[in-house]
Amino acid sequence: MTSFEIHTLDLRFQDSPEAIAAFLVVGPGGPVLVETGPGSTLPTLERELARFGFTPADIQHVLVTHIHLDHAGASGWWAQHGAQVYVHQVGAPHLVDPSKLLASAQRIYGDLMQPLWGEFLAAPPDHIHALHDGDVVEAAGLKFTALDTPGHARHHMVYRLDDIAFTGDLAGIRLGGRPHLRLPTPPPEFDVEEWRVSLKRVRAEKFARLYLTHFGPVDDVEAHWQSVESLVGEYANFVRQELERGAGRDEIVARFSEREERRLDADGLDAEARARYASVGPYGMAVDGLIRYWKKTSPPSPAWRPPLPPLPLGEGGGAGSEG
């Protein structure tokens, strides 16, 4: 097994600790960066690299799990500064020409677009490498295997490095080793069945440790995967049932928020921790993705029966309770 070091870099998104991470992987041939964070956190990322003796010029290889702004927003900056950027083949064209991606984000964030995310620069095409399932990225004397893992987004990869994984958003949001788990289910590509298939695949890999972009390492791997799988079903069933009874979007958001607040209470999170989770996984966006999924899959009607077996709607779901 090749030796390497992994350092979790806290990008302090919106001055909040443990919200968005990038990962510095130091192999025998130098450093590799996994995830870039948004353009707004570039100064923090540079300072984090300096803590370990590196400058941006030392980073020649960058892997991003998917092209959402919190994961890959600064990828064009790195590509323009000489790094080779590796990304899912569906997402690669949007790093070269981000106009559609930015137009979509602008509709969501409006005047907050620049303060939240900063610049998303177009990447030179010869610095973008489109990955397919099973492709191996050889960088800094290390081999990263790309695993195509849709569910959160079609353009989502998990990267395997020996017996560890960089999981992007597939493993959900679990900040700083806390027991509480939240899932990011934004529109337009959240898909229950694809997420479940992806989970089955990564669980078969028997990883010893996961590195979550939101946020940091997780060692109780199997218990964590079980919690993610359970919560995918709970989220989906809750919104499905609300749609079946005719609830509108705002009512569903309110009821979903109440449910999630009860889960936060059960996991014992204080006000500061709750604020951190809110900054990374807003309820409204999660509900929007779930509603879109069900309306796209099978529009609700009085006789509607969706193609998903019911799961128990527990009030728990905190990861790590089993280990």
Secondary structure as a PSIPRED ss2 file (coil, helix, strand):
# PSIPRED VFORMAT (PSIPRED V4.0)

   1 M C   1.000  0.000  0.000
   2 T C   1.000  0.000  0.000
   3 S C   1.000  0.000  0.000
   4 F C   1.000  0.000  0.000
   5 E E   0.000  0.000  1.000
   6 I E   0.000  0.000  1.000
   7 H E   0.000  0.000  1.000
   8 T E   0.000  0.000  1.000
   9 L E   0.000  0.000  1.000
  10 D E   0.000  0.000  1.000
  11 L C   1.000  0.000  0.000
  12 R C   1.000  0.000  0.000
  13 F H   0.000  1.000  0.000
  14 Q H   0.000  1.000  0.000
  15 D H   0.000  1.000  0.000
  16 S C   1.000  0.000  0.000
  17 P C   1.000  0.000  0.000
  18 E C   1.000  0.000  0.000
  19 A C   1.000  0.000  0.000
  20 I C   1.000  0.000  0.000
  21 A E   0.000  0.000  1.000
  22 A E   0.000  0.000  1.000
  23 F E   0.000  0.000  1.000
  24 L E   0.000  0.000  1.000
  25 V E   0.000  0.000  1.000
  26 V E   0.000  0.000  1.000
  27 G E   0.000  0.000  1.000
  28 P C   1.000  0.000  0.000
  29 G C   1.000  0.000  0.000
  30 G E   0.000  0.000  1.000
  31 P E   0.000  0.000  1.000
  32 V E   0.000  0.000  1.000
  33 L E   0.000  0.000  1.000
  34 V E   0.000  0.000  1.000
  35 E C   1.000  0.000  0.000
  36 T C   1.000  0.000  0.000
  37 G C   1.000  0.000  0.000
  38 P C   1.000  0.000  0.000
  39 G H   0.000  1.000  0.000
  40 S H   0.000  1.000  0.000
  41 T H   0.000  1.000  0.000
  42 L H   0.000  1.000  0.000
  43 P H   0.000  1.000  0.000
  44 T H   0.000  1.000  0.000
  45 L H   0.000  1.000  0.000
  46 E H   0.000  1.000  0.000
  47 R H   0.000  1.000  0.000
  48 E H   0.000  1.000  0.000
  49 L H   0.000  1.000  0.000
  50 A H   0.000  1.000  0.000
  51 R H   0.000  1.000  0.000
  52 F C   1.000  0.000  0.000
  53 G C   1.000  0.000  0.000
  54 F C   1.000  0.000  0.000
  55 T C   1.000  0.000  0.000
  56 P H   0.000  1.000  0.000
  57 A H   0.000  1.000  0.000
  58 D H   0.000  1.000  0.000
  59 I C   1.000  0.000  0.000
  60 Q C   1.000  0.000  0.000
  61 H E   0.000  0.000  1.000
  62 V E   0.000  0.000  1.000
  63 L E   0.000  0.000  1.000
  64 V C   1.000  0.000  0.000
  65 T C   1.000  0.000  0.000
  66 H C   1.000  0.000  0.000
  67 I C   1.000  0.000  0.000
  68 H C   1.000  0.000  0.000
  69 L H   0.000  1.000  0.000
  70 D H   0.000  1.000  0.000
  71 H H   0.000  1.000  0.000
  72 A H   0.000  1.000  0.000
  73 G C   1.000  0.000  0.000
  74 A C   1.000  0.000  0.000
  75 S H   0.000  1.000  0.000
  76 G H   0.000  1.000  0.000
  77 W H   0.000  1.000  0.000
  78 W H   0.000  1.000  0.000
  79 A H   0.000  1.000  0.000
  80 Q H   0.000  1.000  0.000
  81 H C   1.000  0.000  0.000
  82 G C   1.000  0.000  0.000
  83 A C   1.000  0.000  0.000
  84 Q E   0.000  0.000  1.000
  85 V E   0.000  0.000  1.000
  86 Y E   0.000  0.000  1.000
  87 V E   0.000  0.000  1.000
  88 H E   0.000  0.000  1.000
  89 Q C   1.000  0.000  0.000
  90 V C   1.000  0.000  0.000
  91 G C   1.000  0.000  0.000
  92 A H   0.000  1.000  0.000
  93 P H   0.000  1.000  0.000
  94 H H   0.000  1.000  0.000
  95 L H   0.000  1.000  0.000
  96 V H   0.000  1.000  0.000
  97 D C   1.000  0.000  0.000
  98 P C   1.000  0.000  0.000
  99 S H   0.000  1.000  0.000
 100 K H   0.000  1.000  0.000
 101 L H   0.000  1.000  0.000
 102 L H   0.000  1.000  0.000
 103 A H   0.000  1.000  0.000
 104 S H   0.000  1.000  0.000
 105 A H   0.000  1.000  0.000
 106 Q H   0.000  1.000  0.000
 107 R H   0.000  1.000  0.000
 108 I H   0.000  1.000  0.000
 109 Y H   0.000  1.000  0.000
 110 G H   0.000  1.000  0.000
 111 D H   0.000  1.000  0.000
 112 L H   0.000  1.000  0.000
 113 M H   0.000  1.000  0.000
 114 Q H   0.000  1.000  0.000
 115 P H   0.000  1.000  0.000
 116 L H   0.000  1.000  0.000
 117 W H   0.000  1.000  0.000
 118 G C   1.000  0.000  0.000
 119 E C   1.000  0.000  0.000
 120 F C   1.000  0.000  0.000
 121 L C   1.000  0.000  0.000
 122 A C   1.000  0.000  0.000
 123 A C   1.000  0.000  0.000
 124 P C   1.000  0.000  0.000
 125 P H   0.000  1.000  0.000
 126 D H   0.000  1.000  0.000
 127 H H   0.000  1.000  0.000
 128 I E   0.000  0.000  1.000
 129 H E   0.000  0.000  1.000
 130 A E   0.000  0.000  1.000
 131 L E   0.000  0.000  1.000
 132 H C   1.000  0.000  0.000
 133 D C   1.000  0.000  0.000
 134 G C   1.000  0.000  0.000
 135 D C   1.000  0.000  0.000
 136 V E   0.000  0.000  1.000
 137 V E   0.000  0.000  1.000
 138 E E   0.000  0.000  1.000
 139 A E   0.000  0.000  1.000
 140 A C   1.000  0.000  0.000
 141 G C   1.000  0.000  0.000
 142 L E   0.000  0.000  1.000
 143 K E   0.000  0.000  1.000
 144 F E   0.000  0.000  1.000
 145 T E   0.000  0.000  1.000
 146 A E   0.000  0.000  1.000
 147 L E   0.000  0.000  1.000
 148 D E   0.000  0.000  1.000
 149 T C   1.000  0.000  0.000
 150 P C   1.000  0.000  0.000
 151 G C   1.000  0.000  0.000
 152 H C   1.000  0.000  0.000
 153 A C   1.000  0.000  0.000
 154 R C   1.000  0.000  0.000
 155 H C   1.000  0.000  0.000
 156 H C   1.000  0.000  0.000
 157 M E   0.000  0.000  1.000
 158 V E   0.000  0.000  1.000
 159 Y E   0.000  0.000  1.000
 160 R E   0.000  0.000  1.000
 161 L E   0.000  0.000  1.000
 162 D C   1.000  0.000  0.000
 163 D C   1.000  0.000  0.000
 164 I E   0.000  0.000  1.000
 165 A E   0.000  0.000  1.000
 166 F E   0.000  0.000  1.000
 167 T C   1.000  0.000  0.000
 168 G C   1.000  0.000  0.000
 169 D C   1.000  0.000  0.000
 170 L C   1.000  0.000  0.000
 171 A C   1.000  0.000  0.000
 172 G C   1.000  0.000  0.000
 173 I E   0.000  0.000  1.000
 174 R C   1.000  0.000  0.000
 175 L H   0.000  1.000  0.000
 176 G H   0.000  1.000  0.000
 177 G H   0.000  1.000  0.000
 178 R C   1.000  0.000  0.000
 179 P C   1.000  0.000  0.000
 180 H C   1.000  0.000  0.000
 181 L C   1.000  0.000  0.000
 182 R E   0.000  0.000  1.000
 183 L C   1.000  0.000  0.000
 184 P C   1.000  0.000  0.000
 185 T C   1.000  0.000  0.000
 186 P C   1.000  0.000  0.000
 187 P C   1.000  0.000  0.000
 188 P C   1.000  0.000  0.000
 189 E C   1.000  0.000  0.000
 190 F C   1.000  0.000  0.000
 191 D C   1.000  0.000  0.000
 192 V H   0.000  1.000  0.000
 193 E H   0.000  1.000  0.000
 194 E H   0.000  1.000  0.000
 195 W H   0.000  1.000  0.000
 196 R H   0.000  1.000  0.000
 197 V H   0.000  1.000  0.000
 198 S H   0.000  1.000  0.000
 199 L H   0.000  1.000  0.000
 200 K H   0.000  1.000  0.000
 201 R H   0.000  1.000  0.000
 202 V H   0.000  1.000  0.000
 203 R H   0.000  1.000  0.000
 204 A H   0.000  1.000  0.000
 205 E C   1.000  0.000  0.000
 206 K C   1.000  0.000  0.000
 207 F C   1.000  0.000  0.000
 208 A C   1.000  0.000  0.000
 209 R E   0.000  0.000  1.000
 210 L E   0.000  0.000  1.000
 211 Y E   0.000  0.000  1.000
 212 L E   0.000  0.000  1.000
 213 T C   1.000  0.000  0.000
 214 H C   1.000  0.000  0.000
 215 F C   1.000  0.000  0.000
 216 G E   0.000  0.000  1.000
 217 P E   0.000  0.000  1.000
 218 V E   0.000  0.000  1.000
 219 D C   1.000  0.000  0.000
 220 D C   1.000  0.000  0.000
 221 V H   0.000  1.000  0.000
 222 E H   0.000  1.000  0.000
 223 A H   0.000  1.000  0.000
 224 H H   0.000  1.000  0.000
 225 W H   0.000  1.000  0.000
 226 Q H   0.000  1.000  0.000
 227 S H   0.000  1.000  0.000
 228 V H   0.000  1.000  0.000
 229 E H   0.000  1.000  0.000
 230 S H   0.000  1.000  0.000
 231 L H   0.000  1.000  0.000
 232 V H   0.000  1.000  0.000
 233 G H   0.000  1.000  0.000
 234 E H   0.000  1.000  0.000
 235 Y H   0.000  1.000  0.000
 236 A H   0.000  1.000  0.000
 237 N H   0.000  1.000  0.000
 238 F H   0.000  1.000  0.000
 239 V H   0.000  1.000  0.000
 240 R H   0.000  1.000  0.000
 241 Q H   0.000  1.000  0.000
 242 E H   0.000  1.000  0.000
 243 L H   0.000  1.000  0.000
 244 E H   0.000  1.000  0.000
 245 R C   1.000  0.000  0.000
 246 G C   1.000  0.000  0.000
 247 A C   1.000  0.000  0.000
 248 G C   1.000  0.000  0.000
 249 R H   0.000  1.000  0.000
 250 D H   0.000  1.000  0.000
 251 E H   0.000  1.000  0.000
 252 I H   0.000  1.000  0.000
 253 V H   0.000  1.000  0.000
 254 A H   0.000  1.000  0.000
 255 R H   0.000  1.000  0.000
 256 F H   0.000  1.000  0.000
 257 S H   0.000  1.000  0.000
 258 E H   0.000  1.000  0.000
 259 R H   0.000  1.000  0.000
 260 E H   0.000  1.000  0.000
 261 E H   0.000  1.000  0.000
 262 R H   0.000  1.000  0.000
 263 R H   0.000  1.000  0.000
 264 L H   0.000  1.000  0.000
 265 D H   0.000  1.000  0.000
 266 A H   0.000  1.000  0.000
 267 D C   1.000  0.000  0.000
 268 G C   1.000  0.000  0.000
 269 L C   1.000  0.000  0.000
 270 D C   1.000  0.000  0.000
 271 A H   0.000  1.000  0.000
 272 E H   0.000  1.000  0.000
 273 A H   0.000  1.000  0.000
 274 R H   0.000  1.000  0.000
 275 A H   0.000  1.000  0.000
 276 R H   0.000  1.000  0.000
 277 Y H   0.000  1.000  0.000
 278 A H   0.000  1.000  0.000
 279 S H   0.000  1.000  0.000
 280 V H   0.000  1.000  0.000
 281 G C   1.000  0.000  0.000
 282 P C   1.000  0.000  0.000
 283 Y H   0.000  1.000  0.000
 284 G H   0.000  1.000  0.000
 285 M H   0.000  1.000  0.000
 286 A H   0.000  1.000  0.000
 287 V H   0.000  1.000  0.000
 288 D H   0.000  1.000  0.000
 289 G H   0.000  1.000  0.000
 290 L H   0.000  1.000  0.000
 291 I H   0.000  1.000  0.000
 292 R H   0.000  1.000  0.000
 293 Y H   0.000  1.000  0.000
 294 W H   0.000  1.000  0.000
 295 K H   0.000  1.000  0.000
 296 K H   0.000  1.000  0.000
 297 T H   0.000  1.000  0.000
 298 S C   1.000  0.000  0.000
 299 P C   1.000  0.000  0.000
 300 P C   1.000  0.000  0.000
 301 S C   1.000  0.000  0.000
 302 P C   1.000  0.000  0.000
 303 A C   1.000  0.000  0.000
 304 W C   1.000  0.000  0.000
 305 R C   1.000  0.000  0.000
 306 P C   1.000  0.000  0.000
 307 P C   1.000  0.000  0.000
 308 L C   1.000  0.000  0.000
 309 P C   1.000  0.000  0.000
 310 P C   1.000  0.000  0.000
 311 L C   1.000  0.000  0.000
 312 P C   1.000  0.000  0.000
 313 L C   1.000  0.000  0.000
 314 G C   1.000  0.000  0.000
 315 E C   1.000  0.000  0.000
 316 G C   1.000  0.000  0.000
 317 G C   1.000  0.000  0.000
 318 G C   1.000  0.000  0.000
 319 A C   1.000  0.000  0.000
 320 G C   1.000  0.000  0.000
 321 S C   1.000  0.000  0.000
 322 E C   1.000  0.000  0.000
 323 G C   1.000  0.000  0.000
